[in-house]
Amino acid sequence: MASSIIATNSSANACTHGFIKASCSDCNLKGLCLPIALDIGDIERVDKIIQRSRPLQSGDHLYRTGDPFRSIYAVRSGSIKTYLVDENGIEQVTGFFLPGEVLGFDGVANHKHACNVVALETSSVCEIPFEKLEELSLQIHTLQHHMFQLMGQQIESDHQMMLTLSKKNAEGRIATLLLSLSKRYARRNLSPNAMRLPMSRMDMGNFLGLTIETVSRTLSRLHKEDVISVDGREIVLKNHERLDELCHLLQ
């Protein structure tokens, strides 16, 4: 259960478990999960409702399907995977979240979380109690608008992925994912070309509707064509134009 992983703090600026102190005003990711227009006073008001916990280790669940919805979460470090499990126990990966990205909106509609969330590596999150966020959003309208934007972005991302899976071949699907990660890393002031994939080949294939063998073969082919270079999870994008062409090719 989420409650076994997320422990609350008595102070917004310090962790009662002795971990590194953190605050929104000092975080270099605040421009991603908070509105840029917030002044320092409003950032401090948001900071007071945020709860920071001990890190999640690889394989730790933040929450599971059916858990009561109480909070949304901003990834502070590491990477997170969301997935569903069907009636036959088959796992379907539905998304990957990087530092500065917000998750948990799946629980808003029915007050219960609709998916499972697990850390892909040692990760930390900021927990934002939704009731307190709603109250504060009524007072800070830019914050309310930003939350709507975040939800809209997730809906748009889901629609784009549905389009990718329905119309593109293996190279197009992988190119779409790589360019998406490139843009997301760039927003964090990281290299848009050199990246370390947060997910395994198996998770990548599951997410894109491909077998692990197809993922490996496709990455190797793109490597041989000098479109990318591959060394385990280390990827360098060498030809963005070719990747973009692959994204627009139909099956």
C-alpha positions as CSV (number, residue, x, y, z in Angstrom):
1,M,0.0,0.0,0.0
2,A,1.1,3.6,-0.6
3,S,1.0,4.3,3.2
4,S,3.8,1.7,3.7
5,I,6.1,3.7,1.5
6,I,5.1,7.3,1.8
7,A,5.7,8.8,5.3
8,T,4.8,12.4,6.1
9,N,7.0,15.1,7.5
10,S,6.4,17.4,10.4
11,S,8.1,20.1,8.5
12,A,7.8,21.1,4.8
13,N,11.5,22.0,4.7
14,A,13.1,19.1,6.5
15,C,12.7,15.3,6.5
16,T,12.0,13.8,9.9
17,H,13.8,10.6,8.8
18,G,17.1,12.4,8.5
19,F,17.3,12.5,4.7
20,I,18.4,15.5,2.6
21,K,16.4,18.6,3.3
22,A,14.5,19.9,0.3
23,S,12.2,22.8,-0.5
24,C,10.4,24.0,-3.6
25,S,12.2,27.3,-3.7
26,D,15.6,25.5,-3.9
27,C,14.5,22.8,-6.4
28,N,15.8,23.2,-10.0
29,L,12.8,21.3,-11.2
30,K,10.2,23.7,-9.8
31,G,9.6,25.2,-13.3
32,L,8.3,21.8,-14.5
33,C,5.9,20.8,-11.7
34,L,5.0,24.3,-10.5
35,P,3.8,27.4,-12.6
36,I,6.7,29.6,-13.6
37,A,4.6,32.6,-12.7
38,L,4.4,31.8,-9.0
39,D,6.2,34.3,-6.8
40,I,8.4,33.3,-3.8
41,G,5.5,33.7,-1.3
42,D,3.2,31.5,-3.2
43,I,5.9,28.9,-3.7
44,E,6.4,28.8,0.1
45,R,2.7,28.3,0.5
46,V,2.8,25.3,-1.8
47,D,5.9,24.0,0.0
48,K,4.1,23.9,3.3
49,I,1.6,21.3,2.1
50,I,4.1,19.1,0.4
51,Q,5.2,15.9,2.2
52,R,8.6,14.4,1.4
53,S,9.5,10.8,2.2
54,R,12.3,8.3,2.3
55,P,13.4,7.2,-1.2
56,L,11.7,4.4,-3.0
57,Q,14.0,1.6,-3.9
58,S,13.9,-0.2,-7.3
59,G,10.7,-2.3,-7.3
60,D,9.0,-0.4,-4.5
61,H,5.4,0.5,-5.2
62,L,4.2,4.1,-4.6
63,Y,0.6,2.9,-4.9
64,R,-1.4,0.1,-6.4
65,T,-4.7,-0.3,-8.3
66,G,-7.6,0.2,-5.9
67,D,-5.6,2.2,-3.3
68,P,-7.5,5.2,-1.9
69,F,-6.7,8.4,-3.8
70,R,-5.4,11.1,-1.4
71,S,-2.4,12.7,-3.2
72,I,-0.7,13.4,-6.5
73,Y,3.1,13.0,-6.7
74,A,6.0,14.9,-8.3
75,V,9.0,12.9,-9.2
76,R,12.1,14.5,-7.6
77,S,14.7,12.0,-8.7
78,G,15.0,8.7,-10.4
79,S,12.3,7.2,-12.7
80,I,8.8,5.7,-12.2
81,K,6.7,3.2,-14.2
82,T,3.0,2.9,-14.3
83,Y,1.3,-0.3,-15.4
84,L,-2.0,-2.2,-15.4
85,V,-2.6,-5.9,-14.8
86,D,-5.5,-7.7,-16.7
87,E,-7.7,-10.5,-15.5
88,N,-5.1,-13.0,-16.6
89,G,-2.3,-11.4,-14.6
90,I,-0.7,-10.0,-17.7
91,E,1.1,-6.7,-17.1
92,Q,0.7,-3.7,-19.5
93,V,3.1,-0.8,-19.1
94,T,1.3,2.5,-19.5
95,G,3.9,5.1,-18.9
96,F,7.2,6.3,-17.6
97,F,7.8,9.4,-15.4
98,L,11.0,11.4,-15.0
99,P,12.1,14.1,-12.5
100,G,9.8,17.1,-12.5
101,E,6.8,15.1,-13.9
102,V,3.6,14.7,-11.9
103,L,1.5,11.5,-11.6
104,G,-1.4,10.3,-9.6
105,F,-4.3,11.9,-11.6
106,D,-5.7,8.5,-12.3
107,G,-7.4,8.5,-8.9
108,V,-9.2,11.8,-9.3
109,A,-12.4,10.5,-10.9
110,N,-13.3,7.6,-8.6
111,H,-11.2,8.4,-5.5
112,K,-9.3,5.2,-6.1
113,H,-6.1,4.7,-8.1
114,A,-6.6,3.0,-11.4
115,C,-3.1,1.8,-12.0
116,N,0.1,0.5,-10.3
117,V,3.1,2.8,-9.8
118,V,6.6,1.3,-9.2
119,A,10.1,2.8,-9.0
120,L,12.4,1.7,-11.8
121,E,15.5,2.7,-9.7
122,T,16.1,4.5,-6.5
123,S,13.7,7.4,-6.7
124,S,12.2,10.2,-4.5
125,V,8.9,11.9,-4.8
126,C,7.1,14.9,-3.4
127,E,3.6,14.0,-2.1
128,I,1.0,16.7,-2.6
129,P,-2.3,16.0,-0.6
130,F,-5.0,16.6,-3.1
131,E,-7.5,18.2,-0.7
132,K,-4.9,20.8,0.4
133,L,-3.9,21.4,-3.2
134,E,-7.6,22.1,-4.1
135,E,-7.9,24.6,-1.3
136,L,-4.7,26.3,-2.3
137,S,-5.6,26.3,-6.0
138,L,-8.7,28.4,-5.2
139,Q,-6.5,31.0,-3.7
140,I,-3.7,30.8,-6.3
141,H,-5.4,30.8,-9.7
142,T,-2.2,30.2,-11.6
143,L,-1.7,27.0,-9.6
144,Q,-5.2,25.8,-10.5
145,H,-4.6,26.6,-14.2
146,H,-1.2,24.7,-14.1
147,M,-2.9,21.6,-12.6
148,F,-5.4,21.6,-15.5
149,Q,-2.5,22.0,-17.9
150,L,-0.7,19.0,-16.4
151,M,-3.9,16.8,-16.7
152,G,-4.4,18.0,-20.2
153,Q,-0.8,17.2,-21.1
154,Q,-1.2,13.6,-19.8
155,I,-4.4,13.2,-21.9
156,E,-2.7,14.5,-25.0
157,S,0.3,12.2,-24.3
158,D,-2.0,9.2,-24.0
159,H,-3.7,10.1,-27.3
160,Q,-0.4,10.4,-29.1
161,M,0.8,7.0,-27.8
162,M,-2.5,5.4,-29.0
163,L,-1.8,6.9,-32.4
164,T,1.8,5.6,-32.3
165,L,0.7,2.1,-31.5
166,S,-2.0,2.0,-34.1
167,K,-0.2,3.3,-37.2
168,K,3.6,3.0,-36.8
169,N,6.0,0.1,-37.4
170,A,8.6,-1.0,-34.9
171,E,11.2,1.7,-36.0
172,G,8.5,4.4,-35.9
173,R,7.4,3.4,-32.4
174,I,10.9,3.3,-31.0
175,A,11.8,6.6,-32.8
176,T,8.7,8.2,-31.2
177,L,9.7,7.1,-27.7
178,L,13.4,8.2,-28.2
179,L,12.4,11.7,-29.4
180,S,9.8,12.0,-26.6
181,L,12.5,11.2,-24.1
182,S,14.9,13.6,-25.8
183,K,12.4,16.5,-25.5
184,R,11.7,15.6,-21.8
185,Y,15.4,15.5,-21.0
186,A,15.9,18.9,-22.7
187,R,13.2,20.5,-20.6
188,R,15.4,19.5,-17.6
189,N,18.4,21.2,-19.1
190,L,20.0,17.9,-19.8
191,S,21.4,16.7,-23.1
192,P,18.7,16.0,-25.8
193,N,21.1,13.7,-27.5
194,A,22.9,11.6,-24.9
195,M,20.6,9.8,-22.5
196,R,20.3,6.8,-20.3
197,L,17.1,4.9,-20.8
198,P,15.2,4.6,-17.5
199,M,13.4,1.4,-18.6
200,S,14.6,-2.1,-19.6
201,R,14.2,-3.5,-23.1
202,M,11.3,-5.6,-21.8
203,D,9.5,-2.6,-20.4
204,M,10.1,-0.7,-23.6
205,G,8.7,-3.5,-25.7
206,N,5.7,-3.9,-23.4
207,F,4.9,-0.2,-23.6
208,L,5.3,-0.1,-27.4
209,G,3.5,-3.3,-28.1
210,L,6.7,-5.0,-29.4
211,T,8.6,-8.1,-28.3
212,I,11.9,-7.7,-26.5
213,E,13.6,-9.3,-29.5
214,T,12.1,-6.8,-31.9
215,V,13.2,-3.9,-29.7
216,S,16.8,-5.2,-29.6
217,R,16.9,-5.9,-33.3
218,T,15.5,-2.4,-34.1
219,L,17.9,-0.6,-31.8
220,S,20.8,-2.6,-33.4
221,R,19.6,-1.7,-36.9
222,L,19.4,2.0,-36.0
223,H,22.8,1.7,-34.5
224,K,24.3,0.2,-37.7
225,E,22.6,2.9,-39.8
226,D,24.3,5.5,-37.6
227,V,21.0,7.0,-36.6
228,I,21.8,6.3,-32.9
229,S,24.5,4.7,-30.9
230,V,23.7,2.1,-28.3
231,D,25.7,0.8,-25.4
232,G,23.4,-1.0,-23.0
233,R,20.9,1.6,-21.7
234,E,23.2,4.5,-22.9
235,I,21.7,5.9,-26.1
236,V,23.1,8.8,-28.2
237,L,20.7,10.3,-30.8
238,K,22.9,11.1,-33.8
239,N,20.3,11.9,-36.5
240,H,17.2,13.6,-35.3
241,E,15.9,14.2,-38.8
242,R,16.0,10.5,-39.6
243,L,14.2,9.6,-36.4
244,D,11.6,12.3,-37.1
245,E,11.1,10.7,-40.6
246,L,10.6,7.3,-39.0
247,C,8.0,8.8,-36.7
248,H,5.9,9.8,-39.7
249,L,6.1,6.6,-41.6
250,L,3.0,4.4,-41.5
251,Q,3.2,0.6,-41.4
